[in-house]
């Protein structure tokens, strides 16, 4: 015999049955806490919430259980509003301060590469003096894409461009097992890298091929300084606009505002009812005095 739809539905839509399931369900709204049944979240201060409740009680001076419940509800809504404002502020601050992504950076200029972005992230825009130094380094490296470097040339780079020498040295250590031994310049320039296809190449030219696009990206950062600065401002403005268009926080805030209005109205109606009900039960002279007050 086929079971009735009402019986089938009751067995399949009763929500989580296990203790763990109920605990998870109770925390479904902890992301912003706007719709959560938990009032004070784990990262919040119970003392501060209690102080807020106390302030509402002083302001509204509840006289019975219903008014006490409604006053506390107003404090809860206010607490969630304050939380929402903090979350919105923190989220906006993080989004606006977050590093410009590669996709965003490349949208500024089609000539930019991932290395331009990487250099900008690492160093920003160089001063003119540093840009001249970087241009000189590129001039020294350019001839050695495929041609090995002499000991004297590597020594010049070590002296004038220690950051570039350190990069070459790091590659040397990766190719050898002598990471705790300082190699001579001659050992570095004579080191050979063997590839899977059994081809080989000197270490330094292999480093140069890897390093040049990065330093050339640095020169692009200098050349297009104003465009990058304007582009970054535009990107952050677009981020802010997208956050405003999402409207999730605003919707949650509107829900809390409506809840506050409803609660205040309920409090007012009950307060008026309580006063009216009390005066009807008092002698005429006491009722007149209470109404006048």
ROMITOR-11117 format. One record per residue: residue number from 1; residue in one letter; x, z, y of N, C-alpha, C in turn. Coordinates in steps of 0.001 Angstrom, whole numbers, plus 500000, padded with zeros to 6 digits. Layout:
REM residues N
   nr  rest    n.c1    n.c3    n.c2   ca.c1   ca.c3   ca.c2    c.c1    c.c3    c.c2
  NUM     A       X       Z       Y       X       Z       Y       X       Z       Y
...
This chain:
REM residues 293
   nr  rest    n.c1    n.c3    n.c2   ca.c1   ca.c3   ca.c2    c.c1    c.c3    c.c2
    1     X  500844  500000  498803  500000  500000  500000  500875  500000  501240
    2     X  500582  499173  502191  501376  499074  503420  501092  500232  504336
    3     X  502153  500837  504837  501990  501966  505750  501499  501482  507097
    4     X  500797  502340  507789  500301  501980  509115  501454  501834  510066
    5     X  501232  501015  511125  502277  500786  512112  502653  502057  512826
    6     X  501680  502964  513025  501971  504194  513752  502919  505073  512965
    7     X  502748  505103  511625  503646  505895  510791  505038  505298  510794
    8     X  505118  503975  510643  506411  503300  510644  507149  503527  511937
    9     X  506434  503422  513030  507051  503592  514345  507563  505002  514537
   10     X  506798  505985  514077  507194  507366  514295  508475  507695  513566
   11     X  508728  507013  512419  509939  507283  511661  511147  506545  512198
   12     X  510904  505494  512971  512029  504681  513427  512364  504869  514887
   13     X  511587  505658  515627  511834  505761  517067  511889  507198  517547
   14     X  512351  508087  516693  512379  509490  517074  513651  509912  517770
   15     X  514579  508951  518033  515828  509311  518681  516814  509893  517682
   16     X  517970  510311  518135  518996  510849  517239  518519  512125  516563
   17     X  518815  512230  515269  518351  513382  514507  519445  514413  514269
   18     X  520696  513959  514132  521792  514884  513855  522201  515625  515125
   19     X  522895  516751  514921  523369  517520  516073  524344  516707  516908
   20     X  525248  515975  516219  526225  515150  516953  525525  514054  517732
   21     X  524499  513449  517120  523769  512383  517795  523059  512866  519026
   22     X  522469  514060  518923  521777  514640  520074  522755  514975  521188
   23     X  523955  515446  520813  524957  515784  521822  525418  514538  522559
   24     X  525629  513440  521802  526044  512180  522429  524950  511665  523361
   25     X  523700  511726  522898  522591  511241  523726  522470  512035  525005
   26     X  522751  513321  524929  522625  514162  526123  523678  513848  527160
   27     X  524733  513153  526737  525834  512844  527658  525883  511368  528026
   28     X  524832  510631  527713  524825  509196  527976  524992  508860  529439
   29     X  524571  509746  530330  524590  509446  531759  525723  510154  532489
   30     X  526772  510547  531780  527849  511297  532417  528759  510431  533278
   31     X  528580  509111  533242  529463  508253  534021  529425  508602  535493
   32     X  528238  508694  536048  528114  509141  537437  527382  510466  537517
   33     X  526727  510866  536459  526004  512120  536460  524694  512075  537223
   34     X  524315  510900  537717  523094  510799  538525  521854  511096  537696
   35     X  521825  510592  536464  520640  510755  535627  520890  511717  534461
   36     X  521994  512410  534505  522329  513327  533427  521536  514615  533539
   37     X  521191  515197  532371  520519  516490  532351  521499  517618  532630
   38     X  522790  517356  532417  523796  518347  532757  523959  518376  534268
   39     X  523885  519529  534841  523973  519640  536302  525426  519673  536748
   40     X  526181  520641  536274  527584  520780  536641  528424  520129  535547
   41     X  529073  519044  535883  529887  518316  534912  531194  519060  534653
   42     X  531880  518717  533550  533096  519456  533170  534169  519525  534253
   43     X  534233  518519  535116  535280  518505  536148  534813  519110  537474
   44     X  533634  519729  537488  533076  520277  538720  533075  521807  538698
   45     X  532811  522395  539846  532873  523846  540001  531477  524470  539896
   46     X  531306  525321  538918  530040  526044  538774  529815  526962  539970
   47     X  530896  527541  540473  530790  528455  541616  530271  527728  542852
   48     X  530769  526524  543096  530314  525763  544256  528837  525393  544116
   49     X  528443  525059  542899  527016  524740  542703  526156  525974  542932
   50     X  526590  527111  542421  525831  528347  542616  525705  528688  544099
   51     X  526751  528438  544849  526713  528679  546296  525705  527756  546977
   52     X  525634  526512  546501  524658  525573  547063  523234  526035  546767
   53     X  522985  526488  545545  521659  527005  545180  521306  528204  546053
   54     X  522269  529083  546252  522044  530266  547081  521688  529883  548515
   55     X  522361  528854  549044  522070  528399  550401  520656  527844  550500
   56     X  520224  527083  549493  518851  526559  549498  517837  527695  549424
   57     X  518160  528728  548647  517243  529860  548554  517129  530590  549891
   58     X  518229  530688  550613  518191  531315  551936  517381  530462  552909
   59     X  517531  529135  552798  516838  528239  553725  515331  528191  553468
   60     X  514918  528168  552191  513505  527981  551854  512814  529286  551473
   61     X  513573  530291  551107  513041  531621  550812  511865  531536  549832
   62     X  512094  531093  548603  510996  530956  547631  510391  532310  547270
   63     X  509082  532301  547044  508353  533542  546809  507838  533691  545384
   64     X  507753  532585  544633  507274  532700  543263  508100  531782  542356
   65     X  507762  531766  541077  508544  531017  540096  508544  529513  540377
   66     X  507385  528988  540783  507285  527556  541065  508187  527185  542242
   67     X  508132  527961  543303  508972  527666  544471  510455  527815  544133
   68     X  510784  528802  543311  512175  528964  542892  512647  527745  542102
   69     X  511770  527231  541224  512115  526055  540440  512314  524835  541343
   70     X  511409  524648  542310  511495  523483  543190  512699  523579  544116
   71     X  513024  524774  544589  514193  524946  545445  515466  524646  544669
   72     X  515509  525122  543437  516690  524812  542617  516787  523312  542369
   73     X  515645  522662  542154  515652  521213  541933  516205  520479  543159
   74     X  515858  520959  544357  516408  520352  545570  517925  520528  545633
   75     X  518395  521687  545190  519838  521928  545165  520515  521004  544167
   76     X  519884  520792  543016  520438  519892  541995  520543  518469  542537
   77     X  519486  518005  543187  519497  516642  543748  520594  516514  544801
   78     X  520710  517521  545653  521758  517495  546677  523142  517484  546039
   79     X  523309  518271  544979  524586  518317  544254  524940  516942  543707
   80     X  523964  516249  543148  524204  514916  542602  524477  513902  543708
   81     X  523812  514088  544850  524088  513200  545993  525532  513360  546459
   82     X  525992  514588  546562  527369  514846  546981  528353  514264  545979
   83     X  528026  514402  544684  528886  513835  543646  528958  512316  543774
   84     X  527799  511723  543998  527736  510264  544095  528566  509760  545278
   85     X  528499  510481  546386  529290  510098  547561  530787  510187  547262
   86     X  531194  511236  546538  532604  511365  546177  533042  510230  545257
   87     X  532202  509942  544269  532535  508874  543332  532634  507525  544035
   88     X  531680  507271  544935  531690  506006  545670  532941  505889  546520
   89     X  533288  506978  547209  534484  506969  548056  535741  506733  547220
   90     X  535855  507462  546103  537037  507328  545262  537132  505939  544649
   91     X  535985  505396  544212  535977  504070  543595  536382  502998  544603
   92     X  535797  503064  545794  536141  502083  546832  537613  502180  547203
   93     X  538104  503403  547331  539512  503591  547697  540426  503011  546631
   94     X  540085  503233  545356  540923  502698  544273  540868  501181  544232
   95     X  539674  500633  544393  539539  499176  544336  540294  498495  545477
   96     X  540194  499067  546662  540844  498453  547819  542358  498628  547766
   97     X  542808  499730  547159  544251  499991  547095  544902  499382  545864
   98     X  544095  498917  544914  544645  498374  543677  545525  497165  543958
   99     X  546527  496991  543116  547468  495887  543291  546743  494542  543243
  100     X  547181  493609  544074  546623  492256  544058  546979  491597  542733
  101     X  545982  491104  542034  546219  490505  540726  546869  489133  540868
  102     X  547397  488640  539763  548014  487310  539770  546993  486252  540173
  103     X  545799  486331  539628  544761  485341  539961  544439  485367  541447
  104     X  544305  486548  542001  544022  486666  543430  545173  486116  544259
  105     X  546394  486440  543853  547572  486010  544611  547716  484492  544595
  106     X  547504  483887  543452  547646  482433  543343  546592  481700  544172
  107     X  545468  482366  544451  544425  481728  545253  544845  481601  546722
  108     X  545860  482340  547136  546313  482278  548536  546987  480948  548826
  109     X  547789  480466  547860  548533  479220  548069  548786  478587  546709
  110     X  548473  477300  546574  548633  476627  545284  550097  476448  544906
  111     X  551008  476623  545857  552440  476497  545563  553003  477750  544896
  112     X  552271  478844  544976  552776  480095  544407  552773  480036  542876
  113     X  553696  480785  542280  553786  480875  540829  553659  482340  540417
  114     X  553646  482555  539109  553596  483931  538635  554833  484711  539058
  115     X  555970  484004  539233  557189  484665  539664  557113  485052  541146
  116     X  556414  484242  541935  556193  484612  543339  555409  485913  543410
  117     X  554374  485977  542597  553563  487203  542549  554382  488384  542052
  118     X  555165  488165  541020  555964  489257  540454  556960  489794  541469
  119     X  557617  488890  542208  558580  489336  543211  557865  490104  544320
  120     X  556699  489612  544731  555951  490282  545804  555525  491678  545369
  121     X  555102  491814  544115  554724  493128  543596  555933  494058  543579
  122     X  557081  493528  543162  558292  494353  543047  558883  494718  544401
  123     X  558910  493748  545310  559680  493946  546545  558903  493707  547824
  124     X  557720  493115  547752  557005  492781  548976  557682  491609  549673
  125     X  557529  491538  550974  558140  490473  551766  559457  490981  552332
  126     X  560515  490238  552115  561841  490661  552551  562039  490465  554045
  127     X  562983  491232  554596  563399  491004  555977  564206  489716  556037
  128     X  564395  489196  557248  565150  487956  557406  566574  488112  556892
  129     X  567164  489285  557121  568532  489526  556667  568621  489489  555150
  130     X  567712  490170  554490  567705  490165  553030  567346  488793  552475
  131     X  566507  488063  553199  566146  486714  552765  567365  485804  552797
  132     X  568192  485946  553816  569424  485150  553889  570345  485483  552716
  133     X  570420  486762  552365  571258  487190  551238  570721  486619  549932
  134     X  569399  486635  549779  568790  486095  548578  569014  484590  548490
  135     X  568946  483903  549617  569191  482455  549639  570626  482143  549221
  136     X  571553  482984  549636  572956  482798  549248  573132  483007  547741
  137     X  572447  483991  547202  572527  484235  545757  572002  483036  544979
  138     X  570873  482484  545426  570300  481314  544747  571290  480157  544776
  139     X  571986  479987  545920  572992  478933  546015  574122  479120  545025
  140     X  574492  480362  544739  575552  480640  543766  575073  480409  542327
  141     X  573802  480681  542068  573275  480578  540714  572896  479152  540323
  142     X  572406  478388  541284  571880  477042  541009  572800  476185  540134
  143     X  574120  476086  540428  574974  475187  539630  575148  475635  538192
  144     X  574682  476829  537858  574983  477379  536536  573758  477474  535636
  145     X  572827  476567  535847  571706  476486  534915  572201  476092  533527
  146     X  573108  475165  533490  573660  474682  532221  575178  474824  532156
  147     X  575804  475048  533296  577260  475169  533358  577640  476642  533362
  148     X  578589  476995  532487  578982  478396  532402  579685  478841  533688
  149     X  579692  480138  533901  580257  480725  535106  581649  481260  534813
  150     X  582513  481169  535807  583866  481695  535635  583872  483202  535866
  151     X  584970  483832  535454  585116  485267  535655  585088  485587  537148
  152     X  585739  484753  537958  585777  484979  539405  584387  484880  540019
  153     X  583620  483913  539571  582264  483748  540111  581367  484936  539735
  154     X  581479  485402  538490  580695  486555  538069  581136  487805  538828
  155     X  582445  487901  539087  582950  489032  539855  582388  489049  541272
  156     X  582229  487865  541871  581651  487767  543211  580194  488236  543208
  157     X  579460  487856  542176  578060  488293  542070  577994  489800  541873
  158     X  578896  490324  541062  578908  491774  540837  579175  492527  542132
  159     X  580052  491970  542968  580425  492624  544211  579319  492529  545270
  160     X  578802  491325  545484  577861  491093  546582  576388  491232  546182
  161     X  576097  491033  544891  574700  491077  544437  574602  491926  543167
  162     X  574829  493224  543288  574834  494090  542100  573521  494070  541326
  163     X  572388  493862  542004  571102  493817  541305  571037  492634  540357
  164     X  571627  491497  540761  571661  490329  539884  572637  490541  538736
  165     X  573771  491175  539034  574749  491467  537977  574142  492420  536949
  166     X  573399  493420  537407  572764  494357  536483  571804  493649  535547
  167     X  571132  492621  536036  570210  491857  535200  570970  491101  534118
  168     X  572098  490513  534484  572940  489817  533500  573489  490808  532482
  169     X  573923  491964  532972  574477  492988  532091  573420  493480  531098
  170     X  572181  493631  531558  571100  494062  530669  570885  493045  529551
  171     X  570975  491740  529884  570845  490713  528861  572006  490785  527871
  172     X  573192  491085  528381  574367  491214  527502  574136  492332  526495
  173     X  573670  493470  526962  573422  494594  526062  572361  494264  525020
  174     X  571368  493472  525418  570327  493101  524461  570862  492186  523369
  175     X  571917  491451  523659  572465  490493  522701  573578  491083  521838
  176     X  574039  492274  522181  575141  492885  521433  574735  494286  520981
  177     X  575566  494858  520153  575330  496230  519683  576242  497221  520389
  178     X  576817  496807  521504  577774  497648  522224  577163  498182  523516
  179     X  575966  498700  523431  575247  499131  524628  575906  500308  525331
  180     X  576769  501051  524621  577414  502210  525231  578828  501910  525712
  181     X  579188  500627  525693  580531  500218  526112  580422  499267  527296
  182     X  581158  499554  528373  581139  498686  529558  581968  497433  529263
  183     X  581346  496248  529242  582101  495030  528922  582917  494553  530117
  184     X  583928  493808  529829  584689  493176  530901  583940  491933  531358
  185     X  584307  491417  532529  583664  490196  533025  583926  489031  532072
  186     X  585107  489009  531504  585457  487922  530583  584600  487983  529322
  187     X  584326  489209  528840  583487  489345  527649  582070  488843  527925
  188     X  581607  489070  529124  580248  488622  529449  580176  487104  529513
  189     X  581114  486478  530233  581033  485018  530418  581334  484261  529132
  190     X  581991  484890  528170  582295  484201  526907  581278  484498  525813
  191     X  580306  485340  526103  579276  485668  525106  578352  484473  524906
  192     X  578080  484177  523633  577248  483037  523263  575973  483532  522598
  193     X  574842  482895  522935  573558  483221  522316  573212  482122  521317
  194     X  572895  482521  520101  572452  481576  519073  570925  481630  518988
  195     X  570315  480456  518935  568864  480367  518865  568415  480048  517446
  196     X  567124  480134  517192  566589  479934  515847  566873  478539  515303
  197     X  566956  477550  516187  567226  476180  515729  568719  475915  515575
  198     X  569505  476994  515586  570960  476958  515423  571687  476362  516623
  199     X  570950  476132  517712  571623  475723  518941  572199  476973  519605
  200     X  573130  476759  520515  573746  477906  521181  573924  477617  522668
  201     X  574058  478711  523408  574225  478601  524855  574944  479839  525350
  202     X  575758  479643  526382  576431  480806  526951  575393  481752  527569
  203     X  575709  483042  527531  574796  484062  528011  574440  483878  529478
  204     X  575442  483669  530336  575193  483653  531773  574264  482511  532184
  205     X  574499  481262  531749  573545  480207  532120  572128  480492  531633
  206     X  571999  481114  530474  570677  481475  529972  570009  482500  530894
  207     X  570811  483438  531413  570285  484408  532374  569880  483725  533669
  208     X  570686  482786  534103  570421  482091  535367  569079  481368  535310
  209     X  568816  480690  534190  567551  479975  534028  566369  480930  534142
  210     X  566538  482141  533651  565473  483138  533727  565348  483751  535114
  211     X  566466  483976  535791  566475  484678  537064  566072  483815  538249
  212     X  566452  482546  538234  566241  481692  539403  564784  481623  539863
  213     X  563808  481394  538966  562412  481319  539439  561957  482595  540140
  214     X  562474  483736  539697  562105  485017  540304  562626  485098  541735
  215     X  563888  484763  541928  564465  484830  543275  563910  483737  544183
  216     X  563617  482577  543617  562979  481526  544412  561576  481957  544851
  217     X  560896  482720  543988  559609  483284  544376  559756  484227  545550
  218     X  560898  484939  545605  561159  485822  546736  561283  485057  548037
  219     X  561933  483904  547997  562046  483076  549202  560685  482544  549636
  220     X  559819  482261  548660  558464  481837  549012  557727  482949  549745
  221     X  557962  484175  549309  557320  485312  549969  557742  485404  551431
  222     X  558985  485072  551704  559483  485085  553081  558907  483913  553871
  223     X  558933  482751  553276  558477  481535  553954  557009  481611  554328
  224     X  556201  482193  553428  554757  482241  553652  554304  483662  553982
  225     X  555126  484394  554700  554841  485793  555022  553455  485958  555653
  226     X  553191  485237  556746  551926  485408  557460  550740  485016  556588
  227     X  550888  483958  555829  549791  483516  554972  549487  484559  553898
  228     X  550526  485167  553350  550323  486196  552334  549623  487405  552935
  229     X  550078  487857  554105  549471  489023  554749  548001  488772  555063
  230     X  547684  487582  555584  546287  487250  555883  545471  487134  554597
  231     X  546102  486555  553565  545410  486396  552285  545083  487725  551632
  232     X  546005  488667  551710  545782  489987  551121  544626  490690  551833
  233     X  544578  490583  553164  543465  491172  553921  542142  490557  553473
  234     X  542113  489247  553324  540899  488546  552907  540480  488967  551502
  235     X  541453  489125  550611  541152  489533  549230  540511  490915  549216
  236     X  541041  491842  550009  540493  493194  550035  539093  493204  550653
  237     X  538870  492345  551646  537536  492247  552232  536537  491702  551210
  238     X  536959  490722  550419  536092  490167  549391  535789  491197  548310
  239     X  536782  492016  547989  536538  493097  547020  535455  494038  547535
  240     X  535572  494415  548807  534597  495325  549397  533207  494706  549396
  241     X  533125  493408  549719  531837  492720  549732  531213  492704  548341
  242     X  532018  492462  547318  531502  492442  545951  530976  493817  545550
  243     X  531695  494868  545955  531240  496224  545643  529902  496510  546308
  244     X  529746  496024  547543  528490  496239  548249  527358  495461  547590
  245     X  527667  494269  547084  526640  493433  546471  526184  493982  545125
  246     X  527081  494676  544434  526703  495237  543141  525549  496222  543299
  247     X  525644  497075  544295  524521  497936  544652  524172  499014  543661
  248     X  524972  499212  542604  524647  500240  541628  524614  501623  542225
  249     X  525608  501938  543039  525658  503252  543670  524500  503431  544625
  250     X  524178  502371  545381  523084  502458  546340  521752  502698  545644
  251     X  521550  502037  544506  520303  502234  543760  520192  503674  543273
  252     X  521308  504203  542761  521302  505598  542305  521031  506541  543468
  253     X  521618  506241  544635  521399  507077  545812  519941  507012  546252
  254     X  519356  505819  546215  517947  505673  546587  517049  506469  545632
  255     X  517383  506442  544343  516600  507211  543365  516646  508703  543696
  256     X  517839  509189  544066  517974  510603  544409  517214  510936  545691
  257     X  517236  510023  546647  516478  510252  547891  514989  510371  547607
  258     X  514497  509482  546770  513066  509532  546426  512734  510822  545682
  259     X  513643  511231  544800  513417  512475  544062  513389  513670  545011
  260     X  514253  513659  546025  514273  514751  546995  512969  514791  547790
  261     X  512494  513634  548220  511246  513574  548989  510086  514105  548161
  262     X  510025  513699  546882  508953  514174  546008  509014  515693  545837
  263     X  510233  516194  545649  510386  517635  545420  510007  518432  546665
  264     X  510439  517963  547840  510082  518642  549087  508571  518637  549286
  265     X  507938  517511  548984  506479  517427  549137  505771  518378  548175
  266     X  506292  518436  546948  505706  519352  545981  505868  520795  546443
  267     X  507029  521109  546998  507265  522467  547488  506290  522790  548627
  268     X  506148  521849  549550  505260  522076  550689  503820  522283  550224
  269     X  503373  521452  549293  501996  521580  548806  501788  522911  548107
  270     X  502760  523278  547291  502605  524552  546583  502667  525722  547562
  271     X  503557  525626  548533  503688  526691  549526  502363  526863  550291
  272     X  501773  525749  550680  500494  525811  551385  499408  526369  550484
  273     X  499424  525955  549218  498438  526471  548271  498603  527968  548080
  274     X  499870  528422  547972  500119  529836  547753  499639  530665  548941
  275     X  499930  530179  550137  499486  530908  551333  497961  530962  551389
  276     X  497333  529813  551128  495875  529754  551177  495259  530659  550113
  277     X  495814  530609  548909  495286  531420  547818  495462  532907  548104
  278     X  496560  533251  548744  496811  534653  549061  495843  535160  550138
  279     X  495593  534359  551165  494701  534785  552251  493279  534952  551765
  280     X  492876  534125  550787  491523  534232  550267  491309  535536  549505
  281     X  492381  536110  548984  492276  537337  548208  492478  538590  549053
  282     X  492882  538433  550316  493119  539577  551187  491843  539925  551979
  283     X  491765  541199  552475  490675  541536  553405  490717  540633  554619
  284     X  489599  540491  555318  489503  539543  556423  490558  539781  557491
  285     X  490775  541076  557888  491727  541328  558970  493160  540984  558565
  286     X  493510  541259  557269  494865  540917  556807  495029  539402  556695
  287     X  493976  538714  556276  494019  537267  556148  494216  536609  557511
  288     X  493482  537138  558512  493626  536578  559856  495053  536800  560380
  289     X  495610  537977  560099  496981  538266  560571  497992  537349  559869
  290     X  497854  537159  558569  498780  536314  557833  498680  534874  558270
  291     X  497424  534417  558525  497237  533028  558988  497867  532845  560357
  292     X  497717  533840  561217  498313  533754  562573  499812  533705  562489
  293     X  500377  534465  561534  501850  534433  561389  502326  533087  560960
